C-alpha cells in the first residue's frame, strides 16, 4: 500500500470515528463522499436516482462532480479537506 493510500485510509477512519465538534457541513459531507467514491471506485456508474430520492440523488451528483479525477488526486483532495476541517476544530 502506498503512503498516500495509507494516509487516505487513516483519514477515512478518522472521519468515521470522529466525535465532538467534528461536524462538516452537508455540502462538505457530499464533497467528501464524492471524493471517497472516486478514490475507491473510479468514475460514477449506474443510473442517477429518481427525483424523489433526494439523498441518493445528492450523493450521485457529488460523485458525478469529480468524474474523471484520478484516484490519487481524489485521495489527496479528501485528505486536504479533512486536514483543513481538523485544523478549524483543533
N, C-alpha and C positions, 0 to 999 in steps of 0.2 A: 504494500500500500504506500502510495506517495505521501510526502509530507503534507501536501495540500489536502489530500483525501482524509488524512488523519485529523487535520485541523478542522475540516468541514464536519466530520463525524462528531468531534468534540463540541462544536458549536450547535449542531443539531441536538445533541444530548443536553446541552445547557438550556436550550430553548424548551425542550420537552419537560425538563425537571425544574425550571425556574420557579422561584417563589417570591413573595413580597411584591415590590414595586415594579417588577419587570413586566410591564403591560404594554406591548406595542399597539398602536392604533390599528383599526380594521384595515386601512389601506396598506399599512406596513405588513400586517399579517398576510394579506393577499399577495403582496410583492414577494415576501419570503416564501410563501407557498409555491408561487410560480418558479422562483429560482431553485427551490428544492426539487420540484418535479423535473425541471430542465436538467439539473445536475445529475439526477438519479435515473431518469427515463428518456431524456432527449426531447425532441420536438413533440408538441402537443399531438395527441392522436384521439381517435374516437369522435363521436358526434357531440356537438355542443348541446348541453342540457336545454330543455324547453324553457320558455319564458316564465313559467310559473315556478321553476326550480331556481330560486334566487341565489341560494348559496352555491349550488353546483355550477350555475352559470357564471357567477363571480370568480370562482376558482378556475374554471376553464379559461375565462378571459385573462386572468392573471398569468396563467401558464402560456397562453397564446401570445401574450405581450412580449415574452422573451424568446419566442420561436426563432431558431437559427443561431442562438448563442451557444458557444461550445460548453461542454460540461465543466471544463476547468474555469472558464470565465464565470459561469453561473455559481460554482462553488466559491470563488473569490468574492463575488458580489454578495453572496449570502453571508460570508464571514465578515465582510466590511459592514453590512447592515447591523449584524448582531453586535459587533465591537462598538459601533457608534452608539447603539442603544445602551449597551453596558456602561459606556463612559458617561452617559447622561444620568444614570441611576446608581453610579458607584459600584 
